[in-house]
Amino acid sequence: MKKILASLCFASVLLTSTVVSADQGKGLNVMLTSADRQAQMMAMVLSLQTLKKHNKEVNMVICGSAGDLALKETKTKTMKPADKSPTMLLNAVLKSGGKIEVCPLYLPNAGKTAEDLIKGITVAKPPVVASRFLDTDYSNLTY
């Protein structure tokens, strides 16, 4: 009887801590550097799910070869099964309240300025990004 009671107490503690920790998370930090369109698409899909289905924050930093995705001039091809493109989903993340920034190295090294970015995308400040990635209330994803 003691073993059963102990097992039930242990199980209830596990279930309670799982529910509590799920409610405590603030959101998702995403670092996107891949030029691969499927990786970009997945980063956008998970970001949208975080914003829309879980009502959590998304902070995305785009850098390196993925930086072109943040430019007004960039148009990407649609992908199956959703018939959406990374560009379309990036805009959906912005419209849904996601914060999207490019790393400060991208623009000067690509010969671009902040005027070339999609409206709503800004230049990241490394100390702010570092503090977000160190914040344990956020999950971090890197693509």
ChimeraX attribute file (.defattr): number of C-alpha atoms within 10 A of each C-alpha:
attribute: neighborCount
match mode: 1-to-1
recipient: residues
	/A:1	6
	/A:2	7
	/A:3	8
	/A:4	9
	/A:5	10
	/A:6	11
	/A:7	12
	/A:8	12
	/A:9	12
	/A:10	12
	/A:11	12
	/A:12	12
	/A:13	12
	/A:14	12
	/A:15	11
	/A:16	12
	/A:17	12
	/A:18	11
	/A:19	11
	/A:20	11
	/A:21	10
	/A:22	11
	/A:23	11
	/A:24	10
	/A:25	14
	/A:26	18
	/A:27	20
	/A:28	23
	/A:29	23
	/A:30	23
	/A:31	23
	/A:32	23
	/A:33	18
	/A:34	17
	/A:35	16
	/A:36	11
	/A:37	18
	/A:38	13
	/A:39	17
	/A:40	22
	/A:41	20
	/A:42	14
	/A:43	21
	/A:44	24
	/A:45	17
	/A:46	16
	/A:47	28
	/A:48	24
	/A:49	14
	/A:50	19
	/A:51	19
	/A:52	14
	/A:53	9
	/A:54	12
	/A:55	13
	/A:56	19
	/A:57	21
	/A:58	26
	/A:59	21
	/A:60	28
	/A:61	25
	/A:62	26
	/A:63	23
	/A:64	17
	/A:65	14
	/A:66	21
	/A:67	23
	/A:68	21
	/A:69	23
	/A:70	25
	/A:71	20
	/A:72	13
	/A:73	11
	/A:74	12
	/A:75	14
	/A:76	13
	/A:77	11
	/A:78	15
	/A:79	13
	/A:80	7
	/A:81	6
	/A:82	7
	/A:83	9
	/A:84	14
	/A:85	20
	/A:86	23
	/A:87	23
	/A:88	16
	/A:89	19
	/A:90	24
	/A:91	19
	/A:92	16
	/A:93	25
	/A:94	17
	/A:95	11
	/A:96	16
	/A:97	16
	/A:98	23
	/A:99	17
	/A:100	24
	/A:101	22
	/A:102	27
	/A:103	21
	/A:104	16
	/A:105	13
	/A:106	19
	/A:107	21
	/A:108	10
	/A:109	10
	/A:110	12
	/A:111	8
	/A:112	13
	/A:113	13
	/A:114	14
	/A:115	11
	/A:116	15
	/A:117	22
	/A:118	19
	/A:119	13
	/A:120	14
	/A:121	21
	/A:122	18
	/A:123	18
	/A:124	18
	/A:125	12
	/A:126	11
	/A:127	8
	/A:128	9
	/A:129	18
	/A:130	10
	/A:131	10
	/A:132	17
	/A:133	18
	/A:134	12
	/A:135	13
	/A:136	12
	/A:137	15
	/A:138	20
	/A:139	16
	/A:140	17
	/A:141	15
	/A:142	13
	/A:143	15
